[in-house]
């Protein structure tokens, strides 16, 4: 990730507007939650507009694509070899997928991955049970891995913008530090972005290729990582607002 651009701080009218709205937010307001959602949407729109103007901005596209490809490669072994504990899963994936880059985008990738792991543990309690009983050492179910994949890309965007919000608070509204609004803003952003990211499991289920369908049914661990890898440009493009329409078939492969 040595070519990633170091973050110099977002600039522009949309970013300034989002920062001003954040500075006026008050936790005890009757409309605090609704205003916080608007602030989250403002920051997400500001990021999307910036990247549409300059896809290389912040090094975020490059970092997310590279990490997404590494995650796709890791899915097959997770499905067959599994993990013995949440700590071992984190200890493996953070360096393997997150890398060791030192830009804000690289840090967002690692935090997004940690967020994704926490999310699947929360939404799939059967994973913790499998780790406790040792059955997770024989592999992690594909529905969990596909959720991990989707949440990862959403988490990268949310964690990057969490850092932006925290910087805005520190510079323009330090009184808000104790209220910690960036956590709720990041949650809202992740929820919205996750809706945009395709799932490898859903993509495989929608396949109209009989040969591919047979391969998936016979050994998904040999096929789904490839599908996940092929979806990385689309996943990153949609998460970062670079792709705003559904792309399928050959168009998706060429994206």
Buried (B, 14 or more C-beta within 10 A) or exposed (E): BEEBBEBEEBEEEBBBBBBBBBBEBEEEEEEBEEBBBBBBBBBBBBBBBBBEEEBEBBBBBBBBBBBBBBBBBBBBBBBEBBBEBBEBBBEBBBEBBBBEBEBBBBBBBBBBBBBBBBBBBEEBEEBBEBBEEEEBBEBBBBEBBBBBBBBBBBBBBBBBBBBBBBBBBEEBBEEBEEBEBBEBBBBBBBEBBBEBBBBBBEBBEEBEEEEBBEBBEEEBBEBBBBBBBBBBBBBBBBBBBBBEEEBEEEEBEEB
